[in-house]
Amino acid sequence: MGKSMTTLCCLLLSVTAVSGKVALVAGTPVLTLINPSFEDQGDASDRAAGWGRWGDWFNREEGWTPVRSGRCILGYHHWEIPSANQSGVYQDLDGAVAAKQYTFGIYVSPDKAKDGTRDALTIELRLESTFEGRQLTLASKLYKVADLMPDKWEKLSVSGAPVNNTLRVLVIVTPAPDNGTRGGALRFDDALIELGD
């Protein structure tokens, strides 16, 4: 094995052992999400390892069914939301290739309220890069919960190109605006990141 090949193998082993988020395929870095099906528990049973979150009631769930795969999902308990503030989850991926197209996707299954006006308003998928110490939105796609089929798994996705080697993927839910009238829930499973053409 030549010196350059040895260096490449050492680099690959070093990167995958430290982060578990990047691998090389034919010389191109391929990003992988940590815990894409939310099976692994984070620092509490309602947190998914590898995923950050903010807001209320966006939890890792072990007993909520149906799941798309495995035994866990992320559940957004819309009926429990106390205010009109957004809730979300995110994961930071290092090792992205600047200007390369990436697609982030996740499956959602709405558990809709009997009165559709009580459902969450939107699900936003967003891609960001960290640039000059702040988050820069690269791409965003908004899905209306009213347009999604109840109790069916549907793939949502967004595509964009990072401006450097950082890429953050986000799922953001906007609740119904009126306190005390929220209903329904959202189930999320099987997140993915793919390299575009």
Secondary structure, DSSP 8 states (H G I E B T S, - for coil): --HHHHHHHHHHHHHHHHTSSEEEETTEEEE--SSTT--SB-SSTTSBTT-EEESSSEEEESS-S--SSSS-EEEE-GGG--SS--EEEEEEEE---TT--EEEEEEEEEE--SSGGGS--EEEEEEEEEETTEEEEEEEEEEEGGGS-TT--EEEEEEE--SSSEEEEEEEEE--SSTT----EEEEEEEEEEE--
